[in-house]
Amino acid sequence: MLERARAGILKHRIWTAALATIAADLAVHAAREGQRDNAIDDLRTLFATHMTTGTRALAGCPGEALVALLIDRGDGGDLAEAHRIVDQWQAQRPGIPGLDLWWLKSRAVLAGAEGDADGYTELAEQYLEMCEKLDARGRLDEARLMVNQIG
């Protein structure tokens, strides 16, 4: 269904803002189907596009998926690349708290992947606090789980 939606959007050039989310979901699915390297390449391109010539507000979905897949793959420079992604967002944040949720979560997960328990704890708690403050219902359960797993 998402493939058809993407094809229709590209063909008719309507509702193009949805491409960031659709492409990120398709990349995550491709990674689950054994095409992780291709998915990472697609997400890398999508994130870079939205951070440079696209709309930064749409970079979060591909950015979050990209960081997660890089952490999961864990090859040589993957964690360094994940750091560059969250650092780039930090330097170019549009100043809208709801758009920072992916960034807070990604920073926490990255700290956890690197064995930084204190950093993970602090960032997971910040993520939960922001989710609660914004009533981010789609993220609250995950944020609570992250905090509950501490210790």
Phi and psi in degrees as GROMACS dihedral restraints (atoms count N, CA, C in turn):
[ dihedral_restraints ]
;  ai    aj    ak    al  type     phi  dphi    fc
    3     4     5     6     1   -66.2    20    10
    4     5     6     7     1   -35.4    20    10
    6     7     8     9     1   -61.5    20    10
    7     8     9    10     1   -43.0    20    10
    9    10    11    12     1   -65.8    20    10
   10    11    12    13     1   -40.2    20    10
   12    13    14    15     1   -62.6    20    10
   13    14    15    16     1   -45.7    20    10
   15    16    17    18     1   -61.1    20    10
   16    17    18    19     1   -44.4    20    10
   18    19    20    21     1   -61.2    20    10
   19    20    21    22     1   -42.4    20    10
   21    22    23    24     1   -65.6    20    10
   22    23    24    25     1   -40.3    20    10
   24    25    26    27     1   -63.8    20    10
   25    26    27    28     1   -45.2    20    10
   27    28    29    30     1   -65.8    20    10
   28    29    30    31     1   -40.7    20    10
   30    31    32    33     1   -66.8    20    10
   31    32    33    34     1   -46.1    20    10
   33    34    35    36     1   -98.1    20    10
   34    35    36    37     1    -6.3    20    10
   36    37    38    39     1    52.9    20    10
   37    38    39    40     1    46.0    20    10
   39    40    41    42     1  -121.6    20    10
   40    41    42    43     1   149.0    20    10
   42    43    44    45     1    51.4    20    10
   43    44    45    46     1    43.5    20    10
   45    46    47    48     1   -65.8    20    10
   46    47    48    49     1   -21.3    20    10
   48    49    50    51     1   -61.3    20    10
   49    50    51    52     1   -26.6    20    10
   51    52    53    54     1   -72.0    20    10
   52    53    54    55     1   -15.0    20    10
   54    55    56    57     1   -61.7    20    10
   55    56    57    58     1   -33.4    20    10
   57    58    59    60     1   -61.5    20    10
   58    59    60    61     1   -45.1    20    10
   60    61    62    63     1   -72.8    20    10
   61    62    63    64     1   -44.8    20    10
   63    64    65    66     1   -62.1    20    10
   64    65    66    67     1   -47.1    20    10
   66    67    68    69     1   -64.1    20    10
   67    68    69    70     1   -37.2    20    10
   69    70    71    72     1   -65.6    20    10
   70    71    72    73     1   -44.1    20    10
   72    73    74    75     1   -62.9    20    10
   73    74    75    76     1   -41.2    20    10
   75    76    77    78     1   -65.3    20    10
   76    77    78    79     1   -37.5    20    10
   78    79    80    81     1   -66.6    20    10
   79    80    81    82     1   -42.4    20    10
   81    82    83    84     1   -62.8    20    10
   82    83    84    85     1   -41.9    20    10
   84    85    86    87     1   -62.4    20    10
   85    86    87    88     1   -44.0    20    10
   87    88    89    90     1   -60.7    20    10
   88    89    90    91     1   -39.6    20    10
   90    91    92    93     1   -61.9    20    10
   91    92    93    94     1   -41.4    20    10
   93    94    95    96     1   -65.0    20    10
   94    95    96    97     1   -26.1    20    10
   96    97    98    99     1   -91.8    20    10
   97    98    99   100     1    13.2    20    10
   99   100   101   102     1    93.4    20    10
  100   101   102   103     1     9.2    20    10
  102   103   104   105     1  -111.8    20    10
  103   104   105   106     1    43.7    20    10
  105   106   107   108     1   -60.4    20    10
  106   107   108   109     1   -43.7    20    10
  108   109   110   111     1   -61.6    20    10
  109   110   111   112     1   -43.4    20    10
  111   112   113   114     1   -64.4    20    10
  112   113   114   115     1   -40.1    20    10
  114   115   116   117     1   -62.9    20    10
  115   116   117   118     1   -43.1    20    10
  117   118   119   120     1   -61.8    20    10
  118   119   120   121     1   -43.8    20    10
  120   121   122   123     1   -60.5    20    10
  121   122   123   124     1   -44.2    20    10
  123   124   125   126     1   -63.3    20    10
  124   125   126   127     1   -44.2    20    10
  126   127   128   129     1   -68.0    20    10
  127   128   129   130     1   -37.6    20    10
  129   130   131   132     1   -58.7    20    10
  130   131   132   133     1   -46.1    20    10
  132   133   134   135     1   -64.8    20    10
  133   134   135   136     1   -44.9    20    10
  135   136   137   138     1   -63.3    20    10
  136   137   138   139     1   -44.8    20    10
  138   139   140   141     1   -62.3    20    10
  139   140   141   142     1   -47.5    20    10
  141   142   143   144     1   -60.3    20    10
  142   143   144   145     1   -40.8    20    10
  144   145   146   147     1   -60.7    20    10
  145   146   147   148     1   -46.9    20    10
  147   148   149   150     1   -71.5    20    10
  148   149   150   151     1   -26.7    20    10
  150   151   152   153     1   -81.6    20    10
  151   152   153   154     1   -18.7    20    10
  153   154   155   156     1  -109.7    20    10
  154   155   156   157     1   -68.2    20    10
  156   157   158   159     1  -104.8    20    10
  157   158   159   160     1    -9.3    20    10
  159   160   161   162     1   -94.4    20    10
  160   161   162   163     1  -148.8    20    10
  162   163   164   165     1  -107.4    20    10
  163   164   165   166     1   114.7    20    10
  165   166   167   168     1   -56.5    20    10
  166   167   168   169     1   -31.2    20    10
  168   169   170   171     1   -62.0    20    10
  169   170   171   172     1   -21.0    20    10
  171   172   173   174     1   -96.8    20    10
  172   173   174   175     1     1.2    20    10
  174   175   176   177     1   -78.0    20    10
  175   176   177   178     1   -19.1    20    10
  177   178   179   180     1   -62.7    20    10
  178   179   180   181     1   -45.9    20    10
  180   181   182   183     1   -63.3    20    10
  181   182   183   184     1   -51.3    20    10
  183   184   185   186     1   -67.5    20    10
  184   185   186   187     1   -32.6    20    10
  186   187   188   189     1   -63.5    20    10
  187   188   189   190     1   -45.3    20    10
  189   190   191   192     1   -62.9    20    10
  190   191   192   193     1   -45.2    20    10
  192   193   194   195     1   -65.4    20    10
  193   194   195   196     1   -40.1    20    10
  195   196   197   198     1   -63.6    20    10
  196   197   198   199     1   -47.3    20    10
  198   199   200   201     1   -60.0    20    10
  199   200   201   202     1   -43.7    20    10
  201   202   203   204     1   -62.2    20    10
  202   203   204   205     1   -43.3    20    10
  204   205   206   207     1   -69.8    20    10
  205   206   207   208     1   -36.4    20    10
  207   208   209   210     1   -63.7    20    10
  208   209   210   211     1   -43.3    20    10
  210   211   212   213     1   -63.4    20    10
  211   212   213   214     1   -42.9    20    10
  213   214   215   216     1   -62.7    20    10
  214   215   216   217     1   -43.5    20    10
  216   217   218   219     1   -69.4    20    10
  217   218   219   220     1   -46.0    20    10
  219   220   221   222     1    61.9    20    10
  220   221   222   223     1    23.5    20    10
  222   223   224   225     1   -73.0    20    10
  223   224   225   226     1   162.2    20    10
  225   226   227   228     1    -9.5    20    10
  226   227   228   229     1   -79.9    20    10
  228   229   230   231     1   -95.0    20    10
  229   230   231   232     1    11.4    20    10
  231   232   233   234     1   -63.6    20    10
  232   233   234   235     1   -43.6    20    10
  234   235   236   237     1   -67.6    20    10
  235   236   237   238     1   -37.1    20    10
  237   238   239   240     1   -63.1    20    10
  238   239   240   241     1   -40.8    20    10
  240   241   242   243     1   -65.2    20    10
  241   242   243   244     1   -40.9    20    10
  243   244   245   246     1   -60.0    20    10
  244   245   246   247     1   -41.1    20    10
  246   247   248   249     1   -61.7    20    10
  247   248   249   250     1   -42.1    20    10
  249   250   251   252     1   -62.2    20    10
  250   251   252   253     1   -36.8    20    10
  252   253   254   255     1   -65.4    20    10
  253   254   255   256     1   -49.5    20    10
  255   256   257   258     1   -69.0    20    10
  256   257   258   259     1   -32.0    20    10
  258   259   260   261     1   -68.5    20    10
  259   260   261   262     1   -38.9    20    10
  261   262   263   264     1   -62.9    20    10
  262   263   264   265     1   -43.5    20    10
  264   265   266   267     1   -61.4    20    10
  265   266   267   268     1   -43.6    20    10
  267   268   269   270     1   -59.3    20    10
  268   269   270   271     1   -39.7    20    10
  270   271   272   273     1   -73.8    20    10
  271   272   273   274     1   -23.7    20    10
  273   274   275   276     1  -123.7    20    10
  274   275   276   277     1    20.1    20    10
  276   277   278   279     1   -56.5    20    10
  277   278   279   280     1   138.0    20    10
  279   280   281   282     1   -78.9    20    10
  280   281   282   283     1    -2.9    20    10
  282   283   284   285     1    82.2    20    10
  283   284   285   286     1    23.9    20    10
  285   286   287   288     1  -113.8    20    10
  286   287   288   289     1   110.3    20    10
  288   289   290   291     1   -52.4    20    10
  289   290   291   292     1   -39.0    20    10
  291   292   293   294     1   -63.0    20    10
  292   293   294   295     1   -28.4    20    10
  294   295   296   297     1   -77.2    20    10
  295   296   297   298     1   -12.6    20    10
  297   298   299   300     1   -88.0    20    10
  298   299   300   301     1    -5.5    20    10
  300   301   302   303     1   -60.1    20    10
  301   302   303   304     1   -45.0    20    10
  303   304   305   306     1   -61.0    20    10
  304   305   306   307     1   -38.1    20    10
  306   307   308   309     1   -67.0    20    10
  307   308   309   310     1   -44.7    20    10
  309   310   311   312     1   -61.9    20    10
  310   311   312   313     1   -46.2    20    10
  312   313   314   315     1   -62.7    20    10
  313   314   315   316     1   -46.0    20    10
  315   316   317   318     1   -62.0    20    10
  316   317   318   319     1   -39.8    20    10
  318   319   320   321     1   -64.4    20    10
  319   320   321   322     1   -40.2    20    10
  321   322   323   324     1   -65.1    20    10
  322   323   324   325     1   -47.8    20    10
  324   325   326   327     1   -63.0    20    10
  325   326   327   328     1   -38.3    20    10
  327   328   329   330     1   -64.2    20    10
  328   329   330   331     1   -44.0    20    10
  330   331   332   333     1   -60.3    20    10
  331   332   333   334     1   -42.9    20    10
  333   334   335   336     1   -62.6    20    10
  334   335   336   337     1   -41.5    20    10
  336   337   338   339     1   -64.3    20    10
  337   338   339   340     1   -27.4    20    10
  339   340   341   342     1   -93.2    20    10
  340   341   342   343     1     3.5    20    10
  342   343   344   345     1    77.8    20    10
  343   344   345   346     1    18.5    20    10
  345   346   347   348     1   -90.9    20    10
  346   347   348   349     1    85.3    20    10
  348   349   350   351     1   -62.9    20    10
  349   350   351   352     1   -42.0    20    10
  351   352   353   354     1   -65.5    20    10
  352   353   354   355     1   -43.5    20    10
  354   355   356   357     1   -63.1    20    10
  355   356   357   358     1   -42.8    20    10
  357   358   359   360     1   -59.9    20    10
  358   359   360   361     1   -47.3    20    10
  360   361   362   363     1   -58.3    20    10
  361   362   363   364     1   -50.2    20    10
  363   364   365   366     1   -61.4    20    10
  364   365   366   367     1   -46.4    20    10
  366   367   368   369     1   -71.8    20    10
  367   368   369   370     1   -38.4    20    10
  369   370   371   372     1   -63.3    20    10
  370   371   372   373     1   -39.9    20    10
  372   373   374   375     1   -67.1    20    10
  373   374   375   376     1   -38.9    20    10
  375   376   377   378     1   -62.6    20    10
  376   377   378   379     1   -42.1    20    10
  378   379   380   381     1   -61.4    20    10
  379   380   381   382     1   -47.4    20    10
  381   382   383   384     1   -62.1    20    10
  382   383   384   385     1   -44.3    20    10
  384   385   386   387     1   -58.7    20    10
  385   386   387   388     1   -43.9    20    10
  387   388   389   390     1   -69.6    20    10
  388   389   390   391     1   -39.0    20    10
  390   391   392   393     1   -60.4    20    10
  391   392   393   394     1   -43.0    20    10
  393   394   395   396     1   -67.5    20    10
  394   395   396   397     1   -42.3    20    10
  396   397   398   399     1   -61.0    20    10
  397   398   399   400     1   -39.8    20    10
  399   400   401   402     1   -91.9    20    10
  400   401   402   403     1    -1.0    20    10
  402   403   404   405     1    51.9    20    10
  403   404   405   406     1    49.8    20    10
  405   406   407   408     1   -80.5    20    10
  406   407   408   409     1    77.5    20    10
  408   409   410   411     1   -57.0    20    10
  409   410   411   412     1   -33.3    20    10
  411   412   413   414     1   -72.9    20    10
  412   413   414   415     1   -11.0    20    10
  414   415   416   417     1  -118.1    20    10
  415   416   417   418     1   -13.7    20    10
  417   418   419   420     1   -60.2    20    10
  418   419   420   421     1   -46.6    20    10
  420   421   422   423     1   -60.6    20    10
  421   422   423   424     1   -44.8    20    10
  423   424   425   426     1   -63.2    20    10
  424   425   426   427     1   -42.2    20    10
  426   427   428   429     1   -64.2    20    10
  427   428   429   430     1   -41.5    20    10
  429   430   431   432     1   -63.9    20    10
  430   431   432   433     1   -41.1    20    10
  432   433   434   435     1   -62.4    20    10
  433   434   435   436     1   -42.1    20    10
  435   436   437   438     1   -58.7    20    10
  436   437   438   439     1   -44.6    20    10
  438   439   440   441     1   -70.4    20    10
  439   440   441   442     1   -39.8    20    10
  441   442   443   444     1   -66.1    20    10
  442   443   444   445     1   -22.3    20    10
  444   445   446   447     1   -82.9    20    10
  445   446   447   448     1    -4.4    20    10
  447   448   449   450     1   -72.4    20    10
  448   449   450   451     1   136.8    20    10
